[in-house]
Amino acid sequence: MTGADRAIVLGVAAGSLFALLTLLGAWLVAPRWFTTPVVVPDLIPLSHITVRLDWGRTMVTALAWGVVGGGLGAWLATRAYAEPELPRPTSA
């Protein structure tokens, strides 16, 4: 395995870890509302607030973003560029 291939594999692995951490973060910050035993007036319907995450779409998007971004970033980082030519001394 060449250095570029190894870098791309590591980039894809890092992207997969990114997707896992994204899902974990989404789960941790997803709003949850528990009905409290305190009576809340109907003018403030707090017990009716729900936010649902589409876990499948979130997982696929985060995985695609991480894997493609990690692989592309690793590929760009391992590309060989032509060294610029040093300036030639001039006669004075």
Number of C-alpha atoms within 10 A of each C-alpha: 6 6 9 15 14 14 20 22 17 16 22 23 16 17 22 20 16 18 22 16 13 17 16 12 11 15 12 10 8 13 13 11 12 11 11 9 6 6 7 12 8 8 6 8 9 14 12 10 10 12 10 8 12 8 12 8 10 15 16 12 13 20 21 16 16 23 24 17 16 23 22 14 15 20 17 13 12 14 9 7 6 6 6 6 6 6 6 6 6 5 4 3
